[in-house]
């Protein structure tokens, strides 16, 4: 039995008020709130256990190293990776995708080589490929969503040619909520590697990278109810062997002399410098919390929320929902007829204690495709309720009365 009230009790911030109203937090697509177990892990990490990791011989360094490295195994279990040795820990999806762009893609792509990606990608899965377009003449091939917001495996695979060197695709759109069948894309892509932006996918559904067959899968901790500046990327074994170092510094070296440098073994080879030690320990606590509840249970709860919200939205003939793909995640990007800007909606809703996101959501190509400057996005998480959907509807009706 999924006890949402018990789960809500684990998140201290959900008990507060904003502008004299109970907080209704619907901005999970940007960043999720943190359960007490994560707050406790971060507090303990700084207050009682902090030291730099690796190579230290004293008690605190050994303890911090043990706590930090245990997270690598937790991430591997969360993603069902074949080994923790194929988990590169980092500050999040943005760093992970930039690492693949520099360490794997740049040495093997040149003028006229192609990268296939969708118009619905987050900028984190667009800008690193623009770097290759600007510097090396790589061509970006764009796949547009269908009318209902679906991004189909069929459409993605139709864009693949003999010049395609990579498919870089989201598993779940942060604007439309559309879920992409990345397993079918990988199965039909032949030898073309597939990178998956799992920033939203890993939050809303169980992930098994071995079943997906993908070559790279990136996650970001702050959306997974963990700390900001934490995350990781799974790298398929053969791809890891093909990668050059991303950044130079401590931890990624084996030996440095005046005339030469040799590198550590993967994954340490790709983890230069002092990492976000306590942030990663907090991420480990968040993932253990999610696995204890069960991602299947969370997905089922959010599916019920999505169905309820979609039904309520259908009753508002002045409200436009951008993207109605079957099986979409509980992410709704909204526009209101009558000229009210998304920022107006967000401001009014905030007065009612309702937190949503307004803007282009780091997805400007998608905004251009949709023909809107911005949307008001309500994104639901594991602790949201149907009562909060109703509060959102009441707030939107107020906006319509004011601006309609």
C-alpha positions as CSV (number, residue, x, y, z in Angstrom):
1,X,0.0,0.0,0.0
2,X,1.4,3.4,-1.0
3,X,1.0,5.7,2.0
4,X,1.5,9.2,0.5
5,X,0.8,10.9,3.9
6,X,3.6,8.8,5.5
7,X,5.9,9.8,2.7
8,X,5.0,13.4,3.0
9,X,5.9,13.3,6.7
10,X,9.5,12.3,5.7
11,X,9.9,15.7,3.9
12,X,10.1,18.5,6.5
13,X,9.6,21.4,4.1
14,X,6.1,20.1,3.0
15,X,4.8,21.1,6.4
16,X,5.5,24.8,6.0
17,X,3.3,27.6,4.7
18,X,4.1,30.1,1.9
19,X,2.2,33.4,1.8
20,X,0.0,32.1,4.6
21,X,-1.0,29.1,2.5
22,X,0.0,25.4,2.8
23,X,2.9,24.8,0.5
24,X,1.9,23.0,-2.7
25,X,5.2,22.1,-4.3
26,X,4.8,21.3,-8.0
27,X,8.2,22.3,-9.3
28,X,9.8,18.8,-9.0
29,X,10.9,18.8,-12.6
30,X,13.3,21.6,-11.7
31,X,14.4,20.2,-8.4
32,X,12.8,17.9,-5.8
33,X,12.6,18.4,-2.1
34,X,14.7,16.4,0.3
35,X,13.6,13.7,2.8
36,X,14.9,13.8,6.4
37,X,17.2,10.8,5.7
38,X,19.0,12.9,3.1
39,X,19.2,15.9,5.4
40,X,20.5,13.7,8.2
41,X,23.1,12.1,6.0
42,X,24.4,15.6,4.8
43,X,24.4,17.0,8.3
44,X,26.3,13.9,9.7
45,X,28.7,14.1,6.8
46,X,29.7,17.6,7.7
47,X,29.3,17.6,11.5
48,X,30.8,14.3,12.4
49,X,32.5,12.5,9.5
50,X,34.0,15.0,7.1
51,X,37.4,14.6,5.6
52,X,38.8,14.5,2.1
53,X,38.5,11.1,0.4
54,X,41.1,8.7,-1.1
55,X,44.7,8.3,0.0
56,X,44.2,9.5,3.5
57,X,45.4,7.1,6.3
58,X,43.6,8.6,9.3
59,X,40.3,7.6,10.6
60,X,38.1,10.3,9.2
61,X,39.6,10.1,5.7
62,X,39.0,6.3,5.7
63,X,35.4,6.8,7.0
64,X,34.6,9.5,4.4
65,X,36.1,7.3,1.6
66,X,34.1,4.3,2.7
67,X,30.9,6.3,2.8
68,X,31.6,8.0,-0.5
69,X,32.6,4.9,-2.4
70,X,29.6,3.0,-1.1
71,X,27.4,5.4,-3.1
72,X,28.9,4.0,-6.4
73,X,27.5,0.6,-5.6
74,X,24.2,2.2,-4.6
75,X,23.9,4.0,-7.9
76,X,24.8,0.7,-9.7
77,X,22.0,-1.1,-7.9
78,X,19.6,1.7,-8.6
79,X,20.3,1.6,-12.4
80,X,21.0,-2.2,-12.4
81,X,24.4,-1.6,-13.9
82,X,26.5,-4.7,-14.4
83,X,29.2,-3.3,-12.1
84,X,29.9,-0.2,-10.0
85,X,33.1,0.1,-12.1
86,X,31.0,1.6,-14.9
87,X,29.5,4.4,-12.8
88,X,31.3,7.7,-13.1
89,X,30.2,10.0,-10.3
90,X,29.9,13.7,-11.0
91,X,27.9,16.9,-10.3
92,X,24.9,15.8,-12.4
93,X,23.7,15.2,-15.9
94,X,25.2,18.4,-17.4
95,X,28.7,17.4,-16.4
96,X,28.0,13.8,-17.5
97,X,26.9,14.7,-21.0
98,X,29.7,17.2,-21.4
99,X,32.2,14.5,-20.4
100,X,30.8,12.1,-23.1
101,X,31.0,14.9,-25.6
102,X,34.7,15.7,-24.8
103,X,36.0,12.3,-23.7
104,X,34.2,10.0,-26.1
105,X,32.6,11.9,-29.0
106,X,35.1,14.6,-29.9
107,X,38.0,12.2,-30.7
108,X,35.9,10.1,-33.1
109,X,33.7,12.7,-34.9
110,X,34.5,15.1,-37.7
111,X,33.1,17.1,-40.6
112,X,29.7,15.8,-41.7
113,X,29.3,13.1,-39.0
114,X,25.9,13.2,-37.5
115,X,24.3,13.2,-34.1
116,X,20.6,12.5,-33.9
117,X,18.6,14.2,-31.1
118,X,15.0,15.4,-30.5
119,X,13.7,18.9,-30.5
120,X,12.5,18.2,-27.0
121,X,15.9,17.8,-25.4
122,X,17.0,19.9,-22.4
123,X,19.8,22.3,-23.2
124,X,22.1,20.0,-21.2
125,X,21.7,17.5,-24.0
126,X,22.0,20.1,-26.8
127,X,24.7,22.5,-26.0
128,X,27.6,20.0,-25.7
129,X,26.7,18.7,-29.2
130,X,26.7,22.3,-30.5
131,X,30.3,22.5,-29.3
132,X,31.1,19.7,-31.7
133,X,29.1,21.4,-34.5
134,X,31.1,24.6,-34.0
135,X,34.5,23.1,-33.5
136,X,34.5,20.0,-35.7
137,X,31.7,20.4,-38.2
138,X,29.5,17.8,-36.8
139,X,25.9,17.9,-38.1
140,X,22.9,17.9,-35.7
141,X,19.9,16.0,-37.0
142,X,16.6,17.0,-35.3
143,X,13.6,14.7,-34.7
144,X,10.4,16.6,-34.0
145,X,7.7,15.4,-31.6
146,X,4.4,14.3,-33.1
147,X,1.2,16.3,-32.7
148,X,0.5,14.7,-29.3
149,X,4.0,15.3,-28.1
150,X,5.2,11.7,-28.6
151,X,8.8,11.1,-29.6
152,X,8.7,7.7,-31.2
153,X,11.5,5.2,-31.7
154,X,10.3,4.9,-35.4
155,X,10.9,8.7,-36.0
156,X,14.3,8.6,-34.3
157,X,15.5,5.6,-36.2
158,X,14.3,7.1,-39.5
159,X,16.7,9.9,-38.9
160,X,19.7,7.6,-38.6
161,X,22.0,7.4,-41.7
162,X,25.4,5.9,-42.4
163,X,26.9,9.1,-41.1
164,X,25.2,8.8,-37.7
165,X,27.8,8.5,-34.9
166,X,25.5,9.0,-31.9
167,X,21.9,9.1,-30.8
168,X,21.4,11.5,-27.8
169,X,17.9,11.3,-26.5
170,X,15.9,12.0,-23.4
171,X,14.0,9.2,-21.7
172,X,11.3,11.6,-20.5
173,X,10.7,15.2,-21.7
174,X,11.0,17.7,-18.9
175,X,8.4,19.9,-20.7
176,X,5.9,17.5,-22.4
177,X,6.3,14.5,-20.0
178,X,6.5,12.2,-23.1
179,X,8.3,8.9,-22.3
180,X,10.6,7.7,-25.1
181,X,11.1,4.0,-25.8
182,X,14.9,4.2,-25.6
183,X,15.1,0.4,-25.5
184,X,13.5,0.1,-29.0
185,X,15.8,2.9,-30.2
186,X,18.9,1.0,-29.1
187,X,17.6,-2.2,-30.4
188,X,17.1,-0.7,-33.9
189,X,20.2,1.5,-33.9
190,X,22.6,-1.3,-34.8
191,X,26.1,-0.2,-34.0
192,X,25.2,3.4,-33.3
193,X,25.8,4.3,-29.7
194,X,22.9,5.7,-27.7
195,X,23.2,8.2,-24.9
196,X,20.1,8.6,-22.7
197,X,19.4,11.7,-20.6
198,X,17.8,10.1,-17.6
199,X,17.3,13.3,-15.6
200,X,13.6,12.9,-15.6
201,X,13.3,9.2,-16.6
202,X,15.1,7.9,-13.5
203,X,12.8,9.9,-11.3
204,X,9.5,8.7,-12.7
205,X,10.1,5.0,-13.5
206,X,12.4,2.0,-12.7
207,X,15.5,2.0,-14.8
208,X,17.5,-1.1,-15.9
209,X,20.4,0.0,-18.1
210,X,21.2,-3.6,-19.0
211,X,17.7,-4.1,-20.3
212,X,17.7,-0.8,-22.1
213,X,21.1,-1.7,-23.7
214,X,22.1,2.0,-23.8
215,X,25.7,3.0,-24.0
216,X,25.4,6.0,-21.6
217,X,22.8,6.9,-19.0
218,X,23.0,10.1,-17.1
219,X,21.2,11.0,-13.8
220,X,21.2,14.1,-11.7
221,X,20.8,14.0,-7.9
222,X,18.8,17.0,-7.1
223,X,15.8,15.7,-9.1
224,X,16.1,12.4,-7.4
225,X,15.4,13.9,-3.9
226,X,19.1,14.2,-3.3
227,X,21.5,17.2,-2.9
228,X,22.4,19.5,-5.7
229,X,25.8,19.1,-7.4
230,X,25.5,15.3,-7.2
231,X,24.9,12.8,-10.0
232,X,26.5,10.1,-12.1
233,X,26.6,8.6,-15.6
234,X,26.6,4.9,-16.5
235,X,29.1,4.1,-19.2
236,X,28.9,0.8,-21.1
237,X,32.2,-1.2,-20.6
238,X,33.4,-1.0,-24.2
239,X,32.6,2.7,-24.4
240,X,34.6,3.4,-21.3
241,X,37.6,1.8,-22.9
242,X,37.2,4.2,-25.8
243,X,37.2,7.4,-23.6
244,X,40.1,9.8,-23.0
245,X,40.4,11.7,-19.7
246,X,37.9,14.5,-19.3
247,X,39.7,16.7,-16.8
248,X,43.1,16.6,-15.3
249,X,44.0,16.7,-11.6
250,X,44.0,14.6,-8.5
251,X,42.4,11.1,-8.3
252,X,42.5,10.6,-12.1
253,X,46.2,10.1,-12.2
254,X,48.4,7.1,-11.6
255,X,51.8,8.8,-11.8
256,X,52.9,12.3,-12.8
257,X,56.5,13.3,-13.7
258,X,58.0,16.3,-15.3
259,X,57.9,14.6,-18.7
260,X,54.9,12.3,-18.6
261,X,51.6,11.4,-16.9
262,X,49.8,8.0,-16.6
263,X,46.2,7.7,-15.7
264,X,44.2,5.8,-13.1
265,X,41.9,3.0,-14.1
266,X,38.2,3.7,-14.9
267,X,36.1,5.1,-13.4
268,X,38.6,7.1,-11.4
269,X,40.2,8.1,-14.7
270,X,37.2,10.4,-15.2
271,X,36.9,11.8,-11.7
272,X,39.5,14.6,-11.3
273,X,39.8,16.6,-8.2
274,X,38.1,16.6,-4.8
275,X,34.5,15.5,-5.5
276,X,31.3,16.6,-3.9
277,X,31.9,14.2,-1.0
278,X,28.9,15.0,1.2
279,X,26.6,15.7,-1.7
280,X,27.3,12.2,-3.1
281,X,26.7,10.7,0.3
282,X,23.4,12.5,0.4
283,X,22.5,11.1,-3.0
284,X,23.3,7.6,-1.8
285,X,20.8,8.2,1.0
286,X,18.2,9.4,-1.4
287,X,18.5,6.4,-3.7
288,X,18.3,4.0,-0.8
289,X,15.2,5.8,0.3
290,X,13.6,5.5,-3.2
291,X,14.6,1.8,-3.5
292,X,13.1,1.1,-0.1
293,X,9.7,2.5,-1.3
294,X,10.1,1.0,-4.7
295,X,10.3,2.8,-8.0
296,X,7.4,0.7,-9.3
297,X,5.3,1.9,-6.5
298,X,6.3,5.5,-7.1
299,X,5.6,5.2,-10.8
300,X,2.1,3.8,-10.1
301,X,1.3,6.6,-7.7
302,X,2.5,9.3,-10.2
303,X,0.5,7.6,-13.0
304,X,-2.6,7.9,-10.9
305,X,-1.8,11.6,-10.2
306,X,-1.2,12.2,-14.0
307,X,-4.5,10.6,-14.9
308,X,-6.4,12.6,-12.3
309,X,-4.7,15.9,-13.3
310,X,-5.3,15.2,-17.1
311,X,-9.0,14.6,-16.4
312,X,-9.3,17.8,-14.4
313,X,-7.5,19.8,-17.1
314,X,-9.8,18.5,-19.7
315,X,-12.7,20.3,-18.0
316,X,-11.0,23.7,-18.6
317,X,-11.7,24.6,-22.2
318,X,-9.5,27.8,-21.9
319,X,-6.4,25.8,-20.8
320,X,-3.9,24.3,-23.2
321,X,-1.9,21.3,-22.2
322,X,1.3,21.0,-24.3
323,X,1.8,17.3,-25.0
324,X,-0.7,14.6,-24.4
325,X,1.3,11.5,-25.3
326,X,0.0,8.2,-24.1
327,X,1.8,7.1,-20.9
328,X,3.3,10.5,-20.2
329,X,4.9,11.3,-16.9
330,X,3.1,13.6,-14.4
331,X,4.6,16.7,-16.0
332,X,2.2,19.3,-17.5
333,X,3.2,22.4,-19.4
334,X,0.3,24.8,-19.6
335,X,-0.8,27.9,-21.4
336,X,-4.0,29.9,-20.9
337,X,-6.0,31.5,-23.6
338,X,-6.5,35.2,-23.3
339,X,-2.9,36.3,-23.3
340,X,-1.8,35.6,-19.7
341,X,2.0,35.0,-19.7
342,X,3.3,32.0,-17.9
343,X,5.1,34.3,-15.4
344,X,1.7,35.9,-14.6
345,X,0.3,32.5,-13.8
346,X,3.3,31.6,-11.6
347,X,3.0,34.8,-9.7
348,X,-0.7,34.5,-8.9
349,X,-0.3,30.8,-8.0
350,X,2.6,31.6,-5.7
351,X,0.2,33.9,-3.7
352,X,-1.8,30.7,-3.1
353,X,1.3,28.8,-1.9
354,X,1.5,26.9,-5.2
355,X,5.0,26.5,-6.6
356,X,5.3,25.9,-10.3
357,X,7.9,26.7,-12.9
358,X,7.4,29.4,-15.6
359,X,9.7,29.9,-18.6
360,X,11.3,27.9,-21.4
361,X,12.5,25.2,-19.1
362,X,15.9,25.0,-20.8
363,X,14.2,23.8,-23.9
364,X,14.1,26.7,-26.3
365,X,14.1,24.6,-29.5
366,X,10.9,22.9,-28.2
367,X,9.3,26.3,-27.3
368,X,10.0,27.4,-30.9
369,X,8.4,24.1,-32.2
370,X,5.4,24.6,-30.0
371,X,5.0,28.3,-31.0
372,X,5.0,29.6,-27.5
373,X,7.5,31.8,-25.7
374,X,7.1,30.0,-22.4
375,X,4.8,27.6,-20.5
376,X,3.7,27.2,-16.9
377,X,4.9,23.8,-15.8
378,X,3.4,21.8,-13.0
379,X,5.5,18.7,-12.3
380,X,4.5,16.2,-9.7
381,X,6.6,13.9,-7.5
382,X,6.3,11.0,-5.1
383,X,4.8,13.1,-2.3
384,X,2.1,15.0,-4.3
385,X,-1.6,14.3,-3.8
386,X,-4.9,14.7,-5.7
387,X,-5.8,17.4,-3.2
388,X,-2.8,19.4,-4.5
389,X,-4.1,18.9,-8.1
390,X,-7.4,20.4,-6.9
391,X,-5.6,23.3,-5.4
392,X,-3.7,23.9,-8.7
393,X,-7.0,23.8,-10.6
394,X,-8.5,26.4,-8.1
395,X,-5.5,28.6,-8.7
396,X,-5.7,28.3,-12.4
397,X,-9.4,29.2,-12.4
398,X,-8.5,32.3,-10.4
399,X,-5.9,33.2,-13.0
400,X,-8.5,32.8,-15.8
401,X,-10.9,35.1,-14.0
402,X,-8.1,37.7,-13.6
403,X,-6.7,37.4,-17.1
404,X,-9.3,35.7,-19.2
